[in-house]
Amino acid sequence: MRKRKIAGAVVLALSAAAAVTVMAIRGPEAEATAAATTVRAVEYDLGIAAFTDAPDWGGTSELKAIVHYPDRMAGKLPVVVMLHGQQLSCYSADEDDWEWPCPRGVRPYPSHRGYDYLADALVRKGFVVVSVSANGLNANMGTAPERAHLLNRHLTMLQQLTTTGRGPLAGRFTDAATGRRSTVDFRGHLDLTRVGTLGHSVAGEGVYYQAADAHRRELPAGVRIRGVVAVAARNSRMNDITVTTAPVAVLSAECWGDGDHAFYQAAKDHHGTRGFLVDIAKANHNYFNTEWTTGPGPSDGDDTECPTAQGRPTAAQQQGFAVDYLTAFYAYALQGDTRAEPVLTGEHPLKGVTTRIEDFG
């Protein structure tokens, strides 16, 4: 067992970094395939109160998500499921509008769309990506168990859909661009034995709770989580979040705090399969979600604890790093591509941010 800390240099050319990463992990043929892939997106919305977790949690939340997928699906593709963290439930700067359901004329906060940039990149590497909305859960102060159970509900529906073509999602997709009904057919194309999860902010604890050894029996039948990521997260220290059966990663934003180190440390202390802890120097919590970077309200934009620090990464640099590092992580964890390891350990430094990386396994 080993650990290492490696510092990456600050440089500017994100596009060059992405190109180098693709070449290093997948080779020129895969790079050409990725460039030729057309990414499609559909949404489903089963209602603003379709989810509850009674009797332990008395609130209700929506069952809504956007699904990014390649225009040509061949065989079964691994699936990455993303969950945003705590944010206003309604898209308004007026405090009187911050309730659930949102008042008439006020739309729900599109937090689940803040990772479209990452979903697009992952689809081009051979994944299907599902980003889940949790506005009602946020309004009713859902904790890590509720967030985990919300994800499990979505996975149950996706499992039904890909296995039989039936279930609650059958016939419920609409084109994300036009709003028109979509006839996309996911039967036989979602490999839910190869699921990766990502939780941003408080959702980081949710995905670690979901994948933890103590809670694996709560997963839907036939679903296996093979990679878990927390991004700029916090740990309430109220739940068992020890994951030892899948690779884990933590992208920790230095200007947000290091409470998320506990997710990595728990896996390491209990001899997890593989783990990576990435401290991103002077990074911002909100910049990983494009909707939180620009949206209304007091919690948007630059929410760091060191706003005057010199040499801080921009939103574009943080998002570029997330694309490069996380495509490498999921290639390693879900596709078994060991060529991603130099990126994950920092031996192949990525451009755009300064990092300190520790790993075990």
Secondary structure, 3 states (H helix, E strand, C coil): CCCCCEECCCCCCHHHHHHHHHHHHHHHHHHHHHHHCCEEEEEEECCCCCEEECCCEEEEECCEEEEEEECCCCCCEEEEEEECCCCCCECCCCHHHCCCCCCCCCCECCHHHCCHHHHHHHHCCCCEEEEECCHHHHHCCCCHHHHHHHHHHHHHHHHHHHHHCCCCCCCCCEECCCCCECCCCCCCCEEEEEEEEEEECCHHHHHHHHHCHHHHHHCCCCCCEEEEEEECCCCCCCCCCCCCCCCEEEEEECCCCCCCHHHHHHHHHCCCCCEEEEEECCCCCHHHCHHHHHCCCCCCCCCCCCCCCCCCCCHHHHHHHHHHHHHHHHHHHHHCCHHHHHHHHCCCCCCCCCEEEEEEC
